[in-house]
Amino acid sequence: QVQLVESGGGLVQAGGSLRLSCAASGRTFSNIAMAWFRQAPGKEREFVATIRWTDTSTYYADSLKDRFTISRDNAKNTVYLQMNSLKPEDTAVYYCAAGRYYSSTSRLYDSWGQGTQVTVSS
């Protein structure tokens, strides 16, 4: 089992930036990929980005790839999501996930964090 703890969420004005962090502990060696998803009120959970642990390959939701960047720090077992030029529609709870597949499909991820709220004001 992998434990994931997100941090870095908060309130930011439109056009601003935030960096989310996700610290992993436990059986981290079994992970192939870590990802970020988000869920806005009344909407389904949405894929944001994923990164493969072995070679740092990344994949993004098309609508977000120009503004969001996923990265990792192996030594700290931590994944980051840098979010720039934030818009009110980016408001959501952001979740970190870890799993054995490099995928944009949420059901393929085994471990999830508790989520961190990101609110973008207009």
C-alpha positions as CSV (number, residue, x, y, z in Angstrom):
1,Q,0.0,0.0,0.0
2,V,1.2,3.5,-0.8
3,Q,0.3,6.5,1.2
4,L,-0.1,9.9,-0.6
5,V,-0.3,13.3,1.0
6,E,-1.0,16.3,-1.1
7,S,-0.2,19.9,-0.2
8,G,0.0,23.3,-1.8
9,G,-3.6,24.1,-2.6
10,G,-5.2,27.4,-1.7
11,L,-6.9,30.5,-3.0
12,V,-5.3,32.4,-5.9
13,Q,-6.4,35.1,-8.3
14,A,-6.9,34.4,-11.9
15,G,-3.6,34.5,-13.8
16,G,-1.7,33.4,-10.8
17,S,0.3,30.2,-10.1
18,L,0.3,27.4,-7.6
19,R,2.5,24.4,-7.1
20,L,1.0,21.2,-5.7
21,S,3.1,18.5,-4.0
22,C,2.3,14.9,-3.4
23,A,4.6,13.0,-1.1
24,A,4.5,9.2,-1.3
25,S,5.4,6.7,1.3
26,G,5.1,3.0,1.8
27,R,5.4,0.5,-1.0
28,T,6.5,3.1,-3.5
29,F,8.7,0.7,-5.4
30,S,5.6,-1.0,-6.9
31,N,4.5,2.2,-8.6
32,I,5.0,2.7,-12.3
33,A,3.3,6.1,-12.5
34,M,1.9,8.9,-10.5
35,A,-0.8,11.2,-11.7
36,W,-2.9,14.2,-10.9
37,F,-6.7,14.3,-11.3
38,R,-9.2,16.9,-10.3
39,Q,-12.8,17.1,-9.5
40,A,-14.9,20.3,-9.6
41,P,-18.3,20.5,-7.7
42,G,-21.0,18.6,-9.6
43,K,-18.5,17.2,-12.2
44,E,-16.8,13.9,-12.7
45,R,-13.2,13.4,-11.8
46,E,-10.9,14.6,-14.6
47,F,-7.4,13.5,-15.6
48,V,-4.8,16.3,-15.4
49,A,-1.4,14.7,-15.9
50,T,0.7,11.6,-15.3
51,I,4.4,10.9,-15.0
52,R,6.2,7.6,-15.3
53,W,8.5,6.9,-12.5
54,T,11.2,5.1,-14.4
55,D,11.9,7.5,-17.3
56,T,10.0,10.7,-16.5
57,S,7.7,10.4,-19.5
58,T,4.8,12.7,-19.1
59,Y,1.3,12.9,-20.5
60,Y,-1.2,15.7,-20.1
61,A,-4.8,16.5,-20.7
62,D,-4.8,18.4,-24.0
63,S,-6.6,21.4,-22.6
64,L,-4.1,21.8,-19.7
65,K,-0.7,20.9,-21.2
66,D,0.2,24.5,-22.1
67,R,-0.3,25.7,-18.5
68,F,0.4,22.8,-16.2
69,T,3.7,20.9,-15.7
70,I,4.1,17.6,-13.8
71,S,7.5,16.7,-12.4
72,R,9.0,14.4,-9.7
73,D,11.9,14.2,-7.2
74,N,13.0,10.6,-6.8
75,A,15.0,11.3,-3.7
76,K,12.0,12.8,-2.0
77,N,9.4,10.4,-3.5
78,T,7.4,13.5,-4.4
79,V,5.5,14.5,-7.4
80,Y,4.7,18.1,-8.2
81,L,2.1,19.9,-10.3
82,Q,3.1,23.4,-11.4
83,M,0.0,25.3,-12.4
84,N,0.4,28.7,-14.2
85,S,-2.1,31.2,-15.7
86,L,-4.8,29.8,-13.5
87,K,-8.4,30.3,-14.5
88,P,-11.6,30.2,-12.4
89,E,-12.5,27.0,-14.2
90,D,-9.4,25.3,-12.7
91,T,-11.2,25.5,-9.3
92,A,-11.4,21.9,-8.0
93,V,-10.1,19.4,-5.5
94,Y,-6.9,18.1,-6.9
95,Y,-6.0,14.5,-6.2
96,C,-2.7,12.7,-6.4
97,A,-2.7,9.0,-7.5
98,A,-0.2,6.2,-7.8
99,G,-0.4,3.0,-9.7
100,R,1.2,0.3,-11.8
101,Y,0.0,1.7,-15.1
102,Y,1.0,4.8,-17.0
103,S,-2.5,6.0,-17.9
104,S,-5.1,8.7,-17.9
105,T,-7.7,6.4,-16.6
106,S,-8.5,6.9,-13.0
107,R,-9.6,3.3,-12.3
108,L,-6.1,2.0,-13.1
109,Y,-4.6,3.9,-10.1
110,D,-4.5,2.0,-6.9
111,S,-3.7,4.6,-4.3
112,W,-5.1,8.1,-3.8
113,G,-4.4,11.0,-1.6
114,Q,-7.1,12.9,0.3
115,G,-7.1,15.9,-2.1
116,T,-6.2,19.5,-1.9
117,Q,-8.5,22.4,-2.7
118,V,-7.6,24.9,-5.4
119,T,-9.8,27.9,-5.7
120,V,-9.2,30.5,-8.4
121,S,-11.0,33.8,-8.0
122,S,-11.9,36.0,-11.0
